[in-house]
């Protein structure tokens, strides 16, 4: 083997060893650097948990107005079911479904043949009682004239004659009252509208037999006043405080898209419904053009009363945990839980009530993961 060949083999071996050494050194350096980076990352994660960075917001002192959306129903301002007072037959109909009627207008005439016979009988009883009364009165008058001659008529006979005359007169008055009672039934054969409105239901036809309305009896007519409607809503208990008759509501109905209506609160129930825990509120709606119909459903915006000098924070700053409702106040880079009560909400702002004052710093996006007393970066 030549010297050159031996030298080449030695050079190759040295170079291979040198490359291996360099590779091992580089691998060790890279491993150390990775360990340092991992340790730094773990430390940063631990610092973020122990000393989290938070965004803070100021507690403001101001006035917040809001409203709630509640479902409502439009009802007729007045509605009445009309029944027959006495048993009778329908003689003539003057109106039908959809008819606009006015107070006192005749709607239907009824026929009750037995009423005429009862009326004639009551009238004959008056004449009968009057005849008896006139006879007893004449007898009494004769006895009075005769008694002026002393000793002709005893005082007892005179008193009995007077008593009979008075009794007969009472019978005449009773007969007249009975006649008036029967004759008043004739007036019930003409049914008239009690107020202006629209006939929305008709359950009779000419010749139908009708009578006094029972529990399950259908009315002859249903009359509704649709010129003015009642918008009825139930306001939850937590929002009823401060509602007044001056409050104005806005509402829409699905059947008239794009149209908004307004109404003023006219009546407050003044008590809560035991089951719904809400107060019934009514608004008067003047139905111009009869666009709205009774029993339409409405989406109503009820204004909530605003309070002066209340504390306002971002809605995201209020935490509702299983323990309590609180905000996280930041004092000297430390988190402090402050228990609060929620008020009204408008947009991303909320009223709160608690041991806070205007200018205090609270965590804007608070969670219960930020523990009470924990250090924070603000």
Secondary structure, 3 states (H helix, E strand, C coil): CCHHHHHHHHHHHHHHHHHHHHHHHHHHHHHHHHHHHHHHHHHHHHHHHHEEECCEEECEEECCCEEEEEEEEEEEEEEEEECCCCCEEEEEECCCCCCEECCCCEEEEEECHHHHHHHHHHHHHHHHHHHHHHHHHHHHHHHHHHCCCCCCCCHHHHHHHHHHHHHHHHHHHHHHHHHHHHHHHHHCCEEECCCCEEEEEECCCCCCEECCCCCCCCCCEEEEEEEEEEEEEEEEHHHCCCCCCCCEEEEEECCCCCCCEEEEEEEEEEEECCCCCEEEEEEEEECHHHCCCCCCEEEEEEEECCCCCEEEEEHHHCEECCCCEEEEEEECCEEEEEEEEEEEEECCEEEEEECCCCCCEEECCCCCCCCCCCEEEC
